[in-house]
Amino acid sequence: MNTQLDRLKALTKNLKIKAEGELNGKEYPTKVITIASGKGGVGKTNFTLNLGLALAELGQRVLILDADLGLANIDVILGISPRFNLFHVINGEKELSEIIIEGPNGIKIIPGGSGIYELADLKEWQLERFLIKLSALESESDYLLIDTGAGISKNVLNFTLAADEIFIVTTPEPTSLTDAYGLIKTLNKHKFIGNIKIIVNKAVSYEEGEIAAKKLKIVVNKFLINCKLEIMGCILDDKVVQDSVKKQQPFILNYPTSKAANGIYFLASKMCNQFFVTNKAMGLKNYFTKIISYFKN
């Protein structure tokens, strides 16, 4: 099989569909994906940021909402200090467009507010007003990734139940899987009708990740009615992740050929229906530069 040719065909098809849609006046709505977890410490925020960067590298327009209200930290991972954040929007001091900042690879970020207790317990009308403003950004991005807090608080449920898809990040640890099941059970109780997808993070091996995900799926299928769970993928445990956190730099930028980065790129490619090569020695940027040159020739 000519893998390079297949990739070119896939990319050409994607560009053709998008171009035809624009010519026909067709709008492509933003795909809303909430990233949640049953417990803290599973690497959810780091996963969200790096996934967004990988999607952007694959040509997608990405907007990340740091919705871990009161404990937001995407800006911390990036080593930036936004002047304004979600708190100023909720209070009516700023418009949403005024607080959006641009991150690496052209991603856009709506920073949350860390240490602001008012955000942790929003009134219903405050959240509704914010969501109306957020909906005004429709079609300005291909993906809206919403990084929620851990657990099943009211704010977490509000953001998860409104999403097209929910990515639940867990680890192979029994406590993490149990808490992930608790979150899925709560979503099922509230009759969530979207797609729920599982990402196993910090797995020692792909086999361990697959076994953990299948265990969770078996329990869900056995005890929850009308709840379909999809195993999305696995991110291997990698020391470069913690190293990048300390440096306040995303690991797919710092270590693009690492085990963890490979897992992120695989998931991003899967979401975009594009191909992925495990050996990224030449780098995605070089790869896409070569593709562009083929089109010019």
Protein Blocks (a to p, Z undefined) as FASTA:
>chain_A
ZZklmmmmmmmmmmmmmmmmmmnopacdddddddddfbehkommmmmmmmmmmmmmnopa
cddddfbghiacklmmnopacfbdfklmmnopacfklmpccdehhiacddddehiaklmm
ccfklmmmmmmmmmmmgokafbdcddddehjdfklmmmmmmpmbdcddddfbfklmmmmm
mmmmmmmmnopabdcddddehifbfklmmmmmmmmmmmmmmmpghiacddfbdcdddfkl
mmmmmnopafklmmmmbmklmmmmmmmmmmnopacdfblmnopklmmmmmmmmmmZZ
